[in-house]
Amino acid sequence: MAETKAKGSIEIDRVLCKGCELCIHFCPKKAISQSSELNAAGYMTAKFDDNGECTGCAICALVCPEVAIEVYRG
């Protein structure tokens, strides 16, 4: 049986993230959730739930007003 390889992944810059949750609401695969940890500015940031479902569609990065998300494909 062939091993399933993730199509994409993201990195969220916790310093830039202000916890607006736009990426969480717009992710079609629900691969992003809110972290319970605060960043240095006191915001509960988003976190990537690497469940293998990420397609690298980059919708999260497009809607992020703080440009805190980098998308990787492949």
C-alpha positions in Angstrom: 0.0 0.0 0.0 1.4 3.4 -1.0 2.2 5.9 1.8 0.1 9.1 1.6 2.3 12.2 1.4 1.0 15.6 2.6 0.5 18.0 -0.2 1.2 21.1 1.8 2.0 22.6 5.1 2.2 26.1 6.7 4.2 27.9 9.2 2.6 30.6 11.3 4.8 33.4 12.7 3.6 33.6 16.3 5.2 37.0 16.7 3.2 38.5 13.9 -0.1 36.6 14.5 -2.7 38.6 16.4 -5.3 35.8 16.7 -7.9 37.2 14.4 -9.0 33.7 13.4 -9.5 34.5 9.7 -7.2 31.7 8.7 -9.1 29.3 10.9 -12.5 30.2 9.4 -11.3 30.1 5.8 -9.2 26.9 5.8 -11.2 24.4 3.7 -9.5 21.4 5.4 -9.8 22.8 9.0 -6.1 22.3 9.5 -5.7 25.5 11.6 -6.9 26.1 15.2 -6.5 28.6 17.9 -3.5 27.9 20.3 -4.0 28.1 24.0 -0.6 29.8 24.3 -0.1 33.6 24.3 2.6 35.3 22.2 4.8 38.1 23.6 2.1 40.7 22.7 -0.6 38.7 24.6 -2.5 37.3 21.7 -3.8 33.7 21.4 -2.3 32.8 18.1 -3.3 30.3 15.4 -1.6 27.0 15.2 -1.2 24.5 12.3 -2.8 21.1 13.0 -0.6 18.9 10.8 -3.2 16.2 10.1 -2.0 15.5 6.6 -5.1 17.3 5.1 -3.4 20.5 4.1 -3.4 20.9 0.3 -1.2 24.1 0.2 -4.1 26.1 -1.2 -2.7 29.3 0.4 -6.2 30.7 1.3 -5.0 31.1 4.9 -2.0 33.2 3.8 -4.2 35.3 1.5 -6.7 36.3 4.2 -4.1 36.9 6.9 -4.0 40.7 7.5 -0.6 40.4 9.3 1.1 38.3 6.6 2.1 35.8 9.3 1.6 32.6 7.3 4.0 30.9 4.9 2.7 28.1 2.7 4.8 25.2 1.5 3.7 22.8 -1.2 4.9 19.3 -2.1 
